[in-house]
Amino acid sequence: MFTNASLVITGGSYTQVVGIGQEFETLHRHIAPGALHDSGERFNPPRCHPETRRVLLSEIMEWITNASREAFIMWIYGSVGSGKSALAQSVAEQCQDLGLLAATFFFSRLSPERCHEKCLSPTVSYQLALSIPETRTYIEHVVRHDPSIFGRTFQTQYQKLVVNPLCLAENQIGPQTRPQLIIIDGLDECQDPKAQRYILDVINQEFERHTRLPLLFLITSRPEEHIRMSFSAGKLERISKQISLQDYFGSHDDVRNFIQNRFEEIRRDHPLRDHIPVAWPDLELTETLVRKSSGQFAYASTVVEYVSSIHHRPPDRLDAILGLSLHVGDSPFAELDSLYKHVFSTVPHKDGALRILSAVLLMNLELSPDMIERLFILKAGDVQLQLSGLASMVSFREYHEVIKILHTSLGDFLLDSSRSGEFHIELGKAHAELATACLYHLEKLDVPILIDYACYNLERHLDRAAGTNELHDAILRFQLRNFVRYSAKPPSQQQGDVLSTTLEDIWYFVPSFFDCIQNTIIFDDAVDIYDHHAKLFDQYLELEFDKYAGDSRLTDMVTMLTICHSPVTVPNLEVVSYFKDHILQLNETAEHLLLIDEGSLNLRHMVRRHGQSEPYIELLCQFLEDEDRSGRHFIDGHKYALAALRCSRRISKPTRTSDDKYGARSFVWSLECTPPLLLHATYHEELSSYLEDALLGTIIPQSRYSFYPALARMVKEARIAYLISNTFEACNEHVAHLDVVPQGLRIFRSQPSSAQRSEPRAAINFNDYLLNRRIHDYAHICCCPNLLVEYYFHSNVTDISVHREFNASHGQSSVIVHVEHPFPEINSTFGQESVTTDATGSGVMKILTYRVWRGLVQKSVL
């Protein structure tokens, strides 16, 4: 093309125009030169890499070249950094090569000429005069006769400078292929949202006025709500084709291709290429970048530009990007952060938006707008209002669909105060607000999914929370006992449609709640808060255990809760209730007792197991084993004796292999219960009489329960210990006082004994349990001091002189018994041990007796 003041030559033809150069220069003064796709202001603009967007570009070009198309406007929308401008640039360059490009306008919020609609029509008109020379005469005619046209509305300018010249030149153009595509990129970058809709309304109206208008529009933007509304209304919806880049499934593959190709260029062309490993970056790093990009090219291109700096080592720059090393000097994400800050600066409800995003980022739960409004007690539609302006980065259109953050890097930006500044989400405050919300829903019990979430995640939020006044008040206000009482009700006793939490939910939540408030460091009065809730929980337990006091079967159920069991005899919790039903005779005639338990603590489903015990069950046991807390519900020696009597009766009955599966198992379970119950029990005449005569632990097939012999031996040893202890009490030979000291136990004698080798009562016959005459002789050692000597002798204690002196000297009042693990047998069965400081005189004597007896039996075997 050759051009001078009065002559324009294009290709092999020319058009002579005389005396109109001034008008064209006037038009030129009112355009935005930087809006053109090949403008020097946009030097090295983003464009699609040759290996990316192939399918989408093909679809766009097919629409442009298809003469039978029904849509005259294509709207391509996507989130920030999804590659909209690169796509528009690539389409513009391809269409220019094919002679199909009429005009382009690339909006930019950073350019004073391209951030509004005032220059749009003049810039498009100027390009039309160049790409379709037949329109130039008519355009200059408008400028000549109406010099004020550049101060008119966009609609007037568009009609007179674009539409009318095209229609007037239609007859001159003829049927040949001609430029017809106008590209408007970044419509959302036009600062005034009203102007954005205004532009679309004008374009739509002109298509209605001129049904054969020879134009196509390719418009790109973020999916802002007001733009979406325009494309969803009236004729504009019917004449437009919409493409969402979010739905374009090849995005991650395109980003991967882009990253791999650009890094290959760096390895090939960088000045330090000889010092870059051939395999850099490895596949894992590449995939990390792809994942962080979320299919968006803004992140990927930012990374590549930062890494490719010729003044730095690319591997070091990439490590800084990924947080593997500290970056020095410029920020890796300065350009991306600027983009994010601009978007948030346009959000009308910034605080509300950040509150919602903090929940989406920090909660391990898929949240819809409806669920967010329930979480924070908002009005219906508030989420849509507060997130308005963020549609380019957050998907929240559907009320009941999950809110999605479209950029993984957005979370990194918001949680890093050095990057986000005033838009920073402060983690401590955010977790405090979420913890407060969790406590609210645990109290209201109104939204099942939020109740379930709060049960298992309140602990996590409290651990990370800041000590806000709102959270402090919420913790004090929370009624734990109301939550447990309502949640533990059977479904038939609950009101409304809200589903109850399960027993497992309660068992997890209550201990974790106490653990959090006991160990928190964010409140100065944490001890007072813990004591407050502990007192309320004790009051709740006192009322609930009252319900079990009216029947001996329920009382024994409470007592047996404190006994530990092995995973061998209780392999899973599902069978516990069947065991207890057999032992406690909770059959169809005891339905009223089952209802009491079902409506209260559900003890039938609980068991204390070694190494696997639920923390909630431990809380109940700690209450029952602390007399100061439990009062009348304290499990004393008498209650243990009654429960031991019940279990002894159960294991004295022969068990046949033909019994139902739970009957045989409950027999074995009773075997394991009996020793610890006897070791806890105080003297009980009926129990003592029963143990003297009953045949305990009838043999069952060992092939079925290989662990039976160990259980049976423990029952026999515990039976002997209980009977010998009762003999001591009958002979008035007992320990007066015991203290737990760091070394073990300090034992005080009540009085010097003159009959240190007194015989036991003849009514007790140990012959059934002794292996030889020598051990039978040892069985006559009933004096406490002598028993201690024998304990030390069989425990391989070297310094026995002190203990023999204690035996011989009536003047010595006490002795310290050194024990490495004080009395594990109290709460231990089947080879398991747990430390206890339950050192009542009667209980310790049974333990010492048990240990001596076990040592004697083992020595005789050797």
Buried (B, 14 or more C-beta within 10 A) or exposed (E): EEEEEEEBBEEEEEEEBEEBEEBBEBBEEBBBBBBBBEBEBBEEBBBBBEEBBBEBBEBBBEBBEEEEBEBBBBBBBBBBBBBBBBBBBBBBBBBBEBEBBBBBBBBBBEBEBBBBBBBBBBBBBBBBBBBBBBBBBBBBBBBEEEEEBBEBEBBBBBBBBBBBBBBBBBEEBEEEEBBBBBBBBBBBBBEEBEBBBBBBBBBBBBBEEBEEBBBBBBBBBBBBBBBBEBBEEEEBBEBBBBBEBBEBEBBBEBBBBBBBBBBEEBBEEBEEEEEBEEEEBEEEBBBBBBEBBBBBBBBBBBBBEBBBEEEBBBBBBBBBBBEEEEBEEEBBBEBBBEBBBEBBEBBEBBEBBBBBBBBBBBBEBEBBBBBBBBBBEBEEEBBBEBBBBBBBBBBBBEBEEBBBBBBBBBBBBBBBEEBBEEBBBEBEBBBBBBBBBBBBBBBEBEBBBBBBBBBBBBBBBBBBBBBBEEBBEBBBEBBBBBBBBBBBBEEEEBEEEBEBBEBBBBBBBBBBBBBBBBEBEBBEEBEEBBEBBBEBBBEBBBEBBEBBEEBEBBBBBBBBBBBBBBEBBBEEBEBBBBBBBBBBEBEEEBEEBBEBBBBBBBBBBBBBBBEEBBEBBEBBBEBBBEEEBBEEBBBBBBBBBBBBBBBBBBBBEEBEEEBEEBBBBBBBBBBBBBBBBBBBBBBBEEBBEBBEEBEBBBEBEEEEBEBBEBBBBBBBBBBBBBBBBBBBBBBEBBBEEBEBEEEBBBBEBBEEBEEBEBEBEEEBEBEEBBEEEEBEEBBEBBBBBBBBBBBBBBBEBEEEEEBBEBBEEBEBBBBBBEBEEBBBBBBBBBEBEBEBEBBBBBBBBBBBBBBBBBBBBEBEEE
